[in-house]
Structures are given as C-alpha cells and as structure tokens.
Amino acid sequence: MRNQLRKSITTLAFVLSGLSAGGVLAQIPNSPIAFKQDAPDRYVVVRGDTLWGISERFTDSPWRWPEIWNFNREQIRNPHWIYPGDVIVLDRVSGTLSIAGRDATGGAAGAAGAAGAAGAAGATGAASSGTGPAARGGLEVGGAAGTVKLSPRVRAESTAKDAIPSIPANIIEPFLSRPLLVEPDGLDNAPTIIATEDNRVIIEAGNRAYVRGIGDSKEENWFVYRRGNALVDPDTNITLGYEAIYLGTARVTRAGEPATVQLTTVTQEVGKGDKLLPAGVPEVPNYAPHAPSVFMQGRIVGVYGGLGKLGEGGPQSIVTLNRGRADGVEVGHVFALYRPGPVIVDASMATNSGPATFKVPDERYGLAFVFRIFDRVSYALVMRVTRPVNALDVIQTP
C-alpha cells in the first residue's frame, strides 16, 4: 500500500546529479572571497548556529561555503560535522576556514572525527575569557602564527543529531515530511474520507472519520490532504503539478474497510472526499550552501503561506521555484533573488515604429536556500532580503 501511494506522489530525493565524488568544484568564481573586515579570527560554535549563519559571520557570500572550507564535490553533500564547542579558525592568508584540531579531511585530533577541537566548555572558555591554558581546558594558543596545541582530555562524544544544520531546522521540518506537490492524478488512489462522525459536514480535532483504501496498511499515523491550485510555469505556461494542501493529521483507531480514524490535529476544514497519505519522519538536510556550478535562471511561482493580498514573503518564507531536479537543481543550492525591471517608454526618443522602449535592469534583493527538490519544482527558504518577495520574481545563480 505504502509503495503504491508513493508511486503517485512526487517524492523527495536528495540527489546530486552529474557529480563525480571527490571531484573539484566546476564553478570558479572570478573574484576572490572577500571576508568581512570585522570577521573574527576564531569563533566558538554554539547550539542554535547554522552553517549559513556561521558563514555570514565571515563573509557576505555564504553560498561560497565549499570554497571557504576547500571542499570537493562529495563533501558538499557530506560536509564536515560541526558541533557546539568547535573552534572555527580563519586563515586570512589562504582565505579559508578550518576547525582547530582537525585535519584537512575533517578528522578530529584524538576524537575520531566527532566534535573536533577541545570540549565545549573548554573551547568556550578560550574564546570568552582569554585566560591561561588551564582555564581553557587544554586549548593553548601561542606564537605569532597562532599555533593551536591540544592536550588530551576526557569528554563526551557528540552524535550526528547534535551537528549544526545548514539552515534553521525548526522552520523547514514541516515541509520535509509532507508532500508539497502532487501530479494531476497523484491523489486519485490515496485513501479517501467517505463518511464522518454523525454525518458532519466539517470535522475537527478529536472527531472520527471513516476512510476507504487504507486496507491492510500497518501505518498508524496519516496526513490529511486536499489537492490545491495548479503550479503553472510562467515562462512556458505548462502545469508543473498541483499544490498539496495540508489539512491536519489522523490516527487509525480501528482497521478495516472502511477504517476508522480520529483527527489528532486540524489546520483547515476537513470533510468527505479529503485524502490521506502516510506520515513521514522529517530528515533535515545537511548540505553545504553552494551556488550552482552552471548558470541557472528561473522564477518564483508561489510563496508558501504568503502574507497579505499580494502573497508577499519575507525572511524565512518558503518559496516555490519553477526549476527542479530535471534542470540540475540540488539540495543546498543558493539562488539570488531579483525583482524584474519594467519596460518603460521613452517618448523623447522616437523610432519608425513609435516611441523607444527600454528594459530596466532586474534588481537583486536577496538569497534563498533550496532544501527540497522535485522533478520540475523545488522549494527554498528565503535567507536574506531587502524588500518583499513576490511571485514571478527571478531566481538566478548568484
């Protein structure tokens, strides 16, 4: 049942197409990385940091994270784990960052690649207090070159779940486990609510519903959906898919045909004809922010949960892009956001066909990080903007 349902749903796949593991980056920016004048020589990672946020402490070009760390292509999708307590060191001569105590491949001195450097308490003391080696928990800094000497110490090992994520996990988690896009017939074969408790037109959290199509599925928890508006490519006028409108969650209380479910949460009205899909466990991507290796351009076709009548978005809004896996988009890609410039008429300059027209240049105003991809559509988190985000705005390789 689960496989049958997933065949009809455009599923998430973290795929890096056309990449050769271990190869060097194909895109070589024309300009060297410019570090901020007030960038710290050392920074102690704290809980709540993200790869993006750490990068912004050092440069205004956070999408160049792979170059800053001298990553190859394989390391983009498997970046060095960075943990709270790690000490990040800026080498201004080479223009790169590193973690104190780790070698070039990401292994930690005496820690088998876990948290690196010294323990969180000792490292924090080194950055904040500036006291002697004993107070710094074995982290000793000396000499003109700022040599780091690590002495053995006992500490708890970090696990992967403690690693610093690429972008704020709490914002994107709801968009990782839920299908956001369905094909035209993607919900036709999904379990369907055919009756409600006391024959109610609208049911709420705590109410029961009767569902056809769950069959012998062992799934206990389900998402409730309804097919939404079509996503149309503004450049080709082709329907890319349909938005899946998330209505809430349900739990199976009695198997059978029909099965009985109880709504556990509701975000919108639920009624007969609404569809159920198995609930998934979100997996937050930990891909390093990076620019596409080739020039790409596309459009924003929707602002998820946009505010106001115009559907405008802002920092940490979710936007839908009309480019996906088939176009070479990868999880971790960073796109620059542009406001399309209007075409103006210059009545003072006449031509044989009438007044002259000019296209005003597009204005760049922000950045977005791709965290989920489908075949022809992807979803991105708006990271930085200087003006509201609108549908039909242009996305482009930064």
C-alpha positions as CSV (number, residue, x, y, z in Angstrom):
1,M,0.0,0.0,0.0
2,R,2.7,2.5,1.0
3,N,4.7,1.8,-2.2
4,Q,1.6,2.1,-4.3
5,L,0.7,5.5,-2.8
6,R,4.2,6.8,-3.2
7,K,4.2,6.0,-6.9
8,S,1.5,8.5,-7.4
9,I,3.2,11.2,-5.3
10,T,6.2,13.1,-6.5
11,T,8.6,12.2,-3.7
12,L,11.6,13.9,-2.2
13,A,15.1,12.7,-3.3
14,F,18.3,14.3,-2.2
15,V,20.1,13.6,-5.5
16,L,23.2,15.3,-6.8
17,S,23.1,14.6,-10.5
18,G,26.1,14.7,-12.7
19,L,28.6,14.9,-9.8
20,S,31.7,12.9,-9.6
21,A,32.5,12.1,-6.0
22,G,35.8,13.6,-4.9
23,G,36.0,15.9,-8.0
24,V,36.8,19.6,-7.5
25,L,34.2,22.3,-7.9
26,A,33.4,23.1,-11.5
27,Q,32.5,26.7,-10.8
28,I,35.5,29.0,-10.2
29,P,34.3,32.5,-9.2
30,N,36.1,35.3,-10.9
31,S,36.7,37.2,-7.7
32,P,38.4,36.1,-4.6
33,I,36.3,35.6,-1.5
34,A,36.0,38.8,0.5
35,F,36.0,38.3,4.2
36,K,34.3,40.9,6.4
37,Q,36.6,43.4,8.0
38,D,35.2,42.6,11.4
39,A,35.3,38.8,10.8
40,P,36.6,37.1,13.9
41,D,39.9,35.2,13.8
42,R,38.2,32.5,15.9
43,Y,34.6,31.6,16.5
44,V,33.3,29.1,19.0
45,V,30.2,27.3,17.7
46,V,27.2,27.4,20.0
47,R,23.9,25.5,20.0
48,G,21.5,27.1,17.6
49,D,24.1,28.1,15.0
50,T,23.7,27.0,11.3
51,L,26.2,26.6,8.6
52,W,24.6,29.5,6.8
53,G,24.8,31.7,9.9
54,I,28.4,30.8,10.6
55,S,29.4,31.6,7.1
56,E,27.7,35.0,7.3
57,R,29.9,35.9,10.3
58,F,32.9,35.7,8.0
59,T,31.6,36.7,4.5
60,D,28.7,38.3,2.7
61,S,28.9,35.3,0.2
62,P,27.6,32.4,2.3
63,W,26.9,30.3,-0.8
64,R,30.7,30.1,-1.3
65,W,31.0,27.8,1.8
66,P,32.7,25.0,-0.2
67,E,35.5,27.3,-1.3
68,I,35.9,28.8,2.2
69,W,36.4,25.2,3.5
70,N,38.2,23.9,0.4
71,F,35.5,21.3,-0.2
72,N,35.4,18.9,-3.1
73,R,32.0,17.8,-4.6
74,E,31.5,14.8,-2.3
75,Q,32.0,17.0,0.8
76,I,29.2,19.3,-0.3
77,R,26.6,16.7,0.4
78,N,28.6,15.3,3.3
79,P,30.1,18.4,4.9
80,H,32.3,18.3,8.0
81,W,30.2,17.8,11.0
82,I,30.4,20.9,13.1
83,Y,29.3,20.8,16.7
84,P,28.7,23.2,19.5
85,G,32.1,23.8,21.2
86,D,34.1,23.5,18.0
87,V,36.5,26.4,17.4
88,I,36.5,27.7,13.8
89,V,39.7,29.4,12.8
90,L,40.0,31.9,9.9
91,D,43.3,31.8,7.9
92,R,43.4,35.2,6.3
93,V,46.4,34.3,4.2
94,S,44.8,31.4,2.4
95,G,41.3,32.7,2.7
96,T,39.9,29.5,4.3
97,L,38.3,28.3,7.5
98,S,39.1,25.3,9.5
99,I,38.3,23.7,12.8
100,A,41.0,23.7,15.4
101,G,42.4,20.2,15.8
102,R,41.0,18.7,12.6
103,D,43.0,17.6,9.6
104,A,42.1,18.6,6.1
105,T,39.7,15.6,5.7
106,G,37.6,16.6,8.7
107,G,39.1,14.1,11.2
108,A,39.5,15.4,14.7
109,A,42.7,15.2,16.7
110,G,42.1,12.4,19.2
111,A,38.3,12.4,18.6
112,A,37.9,10.2,15.5
113,G,36.1,12.9,13.6
114,A,33.4,13.6,16.2
115,A,33.3,17.0,17.7
116,G,36.9,18.1,17.0
117,A,39.0,20.6,18.9
118,A,38.5,20.7,22.7
119,G,35.3,20.1,24.6
120,A,32.5,22.6,24.5
121,A,33.2,24.1,27.9
122,G,37.0,24.4,27.4
123,A,36.6,25.9,23.9
124,T,34.0,28.4,25.1
125,G,36.3,29.4,27.9
126,A,39.1,30.0,25.4
127,A,37.0,32.4,23.3
128,S,35.3,34.3,26.0
129,S,37.6,34.6,29.0
130,G,41.1,34.8,27.4
131,T,42.6,33.2,30.4
132,G,45.5,30.7,30.7
133,P,45.8,27.3,29.2
134,A,44.5,25.5,32.3
135,A,41.3,27.6,32.2
136,R,40.9,27.0,28.5
137,G,40.6,23.2,29.1
138,G,43.8,22.3,27.2
139,L,43.5,24.7,24.3
140,E,46.8,26.6,24.1
141,V,47.4,29.4,21.7
142,G,50.8,30.8,21.3
143,G,53.3,32.2,18.8
144,A,52.9,34.8,16.0
145,A,51.1,32.3,13.8
146,G,48.5,31.4,16.5
147,T,49.6,27.8,16.8
148,V,47.0,25.6,18.4
149,K,48.2,22.9,20.8
150,L,45.7,20.3,22.1
151,S,46.3,18.3,25.2
152,P,44.4,15.0,25.9
153,R,41.2,15.3,27.9
154,V,38.1,13.2,28.7
155,R,34.9,14.4,27.2
156,A,31.6,13.2,25.9
157,E,31.4,12.3,22.2
158,S,28.8,14.2,20.0
159,T,26.4,12.4,17.8
160,A,25.2,13.3,14.3
161,K,21.9,14.7,15.6
162,D,23.9,17.3,17.6
163,A,25.7,18.6,14.5
164,I,25.0,22.1,13.3
165,P,22.3,22.1,10.5
166,S,22.6,24.0,7.2
167,I,19.6,26.2,7.9
168,P,17.1,26.6,10.7
169,A,15.7,23.1,11.1
170,N,12.5,24.1,13.0
171,I,11.3,26.2,10.1
172,I,11.7,23.6,7.3
173,E,10.9,20.4,9.2
174,P,7.1,20.6,8.4
175,F,8.0,21.0,4.7
176,L,10.2,17.9,4.7
177,S,7.9,15.1,5.7
178,R,4.8,16.4,4.0
179,P,4.2,16.1,0.2
180,L,4.1,19.6,-1.1
181,L,3.4,18.7,-4.7
182,V,1.2,16.1,-6.4
183,E,0.8,15.1,-10.0
184,P,-2.5,15.7,-11.7
185,D,-3.7,12.2,-10.7
186,G,-1.5,12.0,-7.7
187,L,-4.2,11.7,-5.1
188,D,-6.7,9.6,-7.1
189,N,-5.7,6.3,-5.5
190,A,-5.0,7.7,-2.0
191,P,-7.2,6.6,0.9
192,T,-10.4,8.8,1.0
193,I,-12.7,10.0,3.7
194,I,-16.1,8.6,2.7
195,A,-18.1,9.4,5.9
196,T,-17.8,11.4,9.1
197,E,-18.9,11.2,12.7
198,D,-22.6,11.9,13.0
199,N,-22.5,12.7,9.3
200,R,-21.0,16.1,10.0
201,V,-20.1,18.3,7.0
202,I,-16.9,19.6,8.8
203,I,-15.0,17.7,11.4
204,E,-12.4,18.9,13.9
205,A,-9.6,17.5,16.1
206,G,-11.0,14.7,18.2
207,N,-13.7,13.8,15.7
208,R,-13.9,10.4,13.9
209,A,-13.9,9.8,10.1
210,Y,-14.3,6.6,8.0
211,V,-11.7,6.0,5.3
212,R,-11.8,3.8,2.3
213,G,-8.5,2.5,0.9
214,I,-6.2,2.1,3.9
215,G,-6.6,-1.7,3.6
216,D,-4.0,-3.8,5.4
217,S,-1.5,-0.9,5.8
218,K,0.4,-1.0,9.1
219,E,0.7,2.7,9.2
220,E,-0.9,4.2,12.2
221,N,-0.4,8.0,11.6
222,W,-1.5,9.8,8.5
223,F,-1.5,13.3,7.0
224,V,-4.8,14.7,5.6
225,Y,-4.6,16.5,2.3
226,R,-6.6,18.1,-0.5
227,R,-5.4,19.0,-4.0
228,G,-4.8,22.7,-4.3
229,N,-4.2,25.1,-7.2
230,A,-2.1,24.2,-10.2
231,L,1.5,25.4,-10.3
232,V,2.0,26.8,-13.8
233,D,5.3,27.7,-15.2
234,P,5.1,31.4,-16.1
235,D,7.6,31.1,-18.9
236,T,6.2,28.0,-20.7
237,N,2.6,28.0,-19.4
238,I,3.0,24.3,-18.6
239,T,1.4,22.9,-15.5
240,L,4.2,21.6,-13.2
241,G,1.9,20.0,-10.7
242,Y,-0.6,20.8,-8.0
243,E,0.0,22.1,-4.5
244,A,-0.9,19.6,-1.8
245,I,-2.9,21.5,0.8
246,Y,-2.1,20.1,4.3
247,L,-5.2,19.9,6.4
248,G,-4.0,18.0,9.6
249,T,-3.2,14.6,11.0
250,A,-5.1,11.5,11.8
251,R,-4.6,8.2,13.7
252,V,-6.1,4.9,12.8
253,T,-8.2,3.6,15.7
254,R,-9.7,0.6,14.0
255,A,-8.5,-1.2,10.9
256,G,-10.9,-2.4,8.3
257,E,-12.7,-1.4,5.1
258,P,-13.6,1.3,5.8
259,A,-11.1,2.1,8.6
260,T,-11.9,4.4,11.5
261,V,-9.5,7.3,12.1
262,Q,-9.5,10.1,14.7
263,L,-8.3,13.5,13.7
264,T,-5.4,14.5,16.0
265,T,-4.7,18.0,14.6
266,V,-6.5,20.2,12.2
267,T,-5.2,23.3,10.3
268,Q,-8.2,23.7,7.9
269,E,-11.7,22.3,7.4
270,V,-11.8,18.6,6.9
271,G,-14.6,16.7,5.3
272,K,-15.8,14.0,2.9
273,G,-13.5,13.5,-0.1
274,D,-10.3,14.6,1.6
275,K,-7.3,12.3,1.2
276,L,-4.9,10.6,3.5
277,L,-1.2,9.9,3.0
278,P,1.3,8.1,5.3
279,A,3.0,10.4,7.8
280,G,6.8,10.5,7.3
281,V,9.7,11.3,9.6
282,P,11.5,14.5,8.6
283,E,15.2,14.3,7.8
284,V,16.8,17.7,7.9
285,P,19.3,18.2,5.0
286,N,22.8,18.9,6.0
287,Y,24.1,20.0,2.6
288,A,26.7,22.8,2.5
289,P,25.3,26.0,0.9
290,H,26.7,26.3,-2.6
291,A,26.0,28.0,-5.9
292,P,25.0,26.0,-9.0
293,S,28.1,25.0,-11.0
294,V,26.5,26.4,-14.2
295,F,24.3,29.5,-14.8
296,M,20.7,28.9,-13.9
297,Q,17.7,31.2,-14.1
298,G,14.1,30.7,-13.2
299,R,11.0,32.2,-11.4
300,I,9.3,32.1,-8.1
301,V,5.9,30.5,-8.8
302,G,4.5,30.7,-5.3
303,V,5.1,32.0,-1.8
304,Y,4.0,29.3,0.7
305,G,1.7,30.9,3.3
306,G,2.3,34.3,1.8
307,L,1.1,37.3,3.8
308,G,-1.4,39.8,2.5
309,K,-3.5,40.0,-0.6
310,L,-0.4,40.0,-2.8
311,G,1.1,36.9,-1.2
312,E,4.3,38.6,-0.3
313,G,7.0,36.8,1.6
314,G,10.0,37.9,3.7
315,P,12.9,36.4,5.6
316,Q,12.4,32.7,6.4
317,S,9.4,32.4,4.0
318,I,9.1,29.3,1.8
319,V,9.0,29.9,-1.9
320,T,8.3,27.5,-4.8
321,L,10.7,27.6,-7.8
322,N,9.9,26.5,-11.4
323,R,13.2,24.7,-11.6
324,G,13.8,21.2,-10.2
325,R,15.9,18.0,-10.4
326,A,15.4,17.8,-14.2
327,D,17.0,21.2,-14.5
328,G,20.0,20.3,-12.3
329,V,18.8,21.9,-9.1
330,E,20.3,20.3,-6.0
331,V,19.6,20.5,-2.3
332,G,21.9,23.2,-0.9
333,H,21.8,25.3,-4.0
334,V,21.7,29.0,-3.3
335,F,19.9,31.4,-5.7
336,A,19.9,35.1,-5.8
337,L,16.5,36.8,-5.9
338,Y,15.8,39.6,-8.4
339,R,12.9,41.9,-8.9
340,P,12.2,42.1,-12.7
341,G,12.7,45.5,-14.1
342,P,9.8,47.1,-16.0
343,V,9.8,48.0,-19.7
344,I,9.5,51.8,-19.9
345,V,8.5,54.1,-22.8
346,D,10.8,57.0,-23.6
347,A,8.6,59.4,-25.5
348,S,11.5,61.7,-26.1
349,M,13.2,59.2,-28.4
350,A,11.0,58.3,-31.4
351,T,11.6,55.4,-33.8
352,N,9.9,54.5,-37.0
353,S,7.5,52.3,-35.0
354,G,6.8,54.8,-32.3
355,P,8.4,55.9,-29.0
356,A,11.5,53.9,-27.9
357,T,11.2,51.4,-25.1
358,F,13.8,50.3,-22.6
359,K,14.0,47.3,-20.2
360,V,15.1,48.5,-16.7
361,P,17.7,46.0,-15.3
362,D,16.5,43.5,-12.7
363,E,17.4,44.5,-9.2
364,R,18.9,41.9,-6.9
365,Y,17.5,41.9,-3.4
366,G,18.0,38.6,-1.6
367,L,19.1,35.0,-1.4
368,A,17.3,31.7,-1.0
369,F,18.5,28.2,0.0
370,V,17.0,25.1,-1.7
371,F,16.1,22.4,0.8
372,R,13.7,20.1,-1.1
373,I,13.5,19.2,-4.8
374,F,11.1,17.5,-7.1
375,D,11.4,16.7,-10.8
376,R,10.4,20.2,-12.1
377,V,9.8,22.2,-8.9
378,S,11.9,22.9,-5.8
379,Y,11.3,24.6,-2.5
380,A,13.6,27.2,-1.0
381,L,13.9,29.1,2.3
382,V,14.4,32.8,1.9
383,M,17.5,33.7,3.8
384,R,18.1,37.4,3.3
385,V,16.1,40.1,1.6
386,T,15.9,43.9,1.4
387,R,12.3,44.0,0.0
388,P,9.2,41.7,0.0
389,V,9.4,38.5,-2.0
390,N,6.8,38.3,-4.8
391,A,5.6,35.5,-7.1
392,L,7.2,35.8,-10.6
393,D,10.4,37.3,-9.2
394,V,13.5,36.0,-10.9
395,I,15.9,33.5,-9.3
396,Q,19.5,33.3,-10.7
397,T,22.9,31.8,-9.9
398,P,24.5,34.3,-7.5
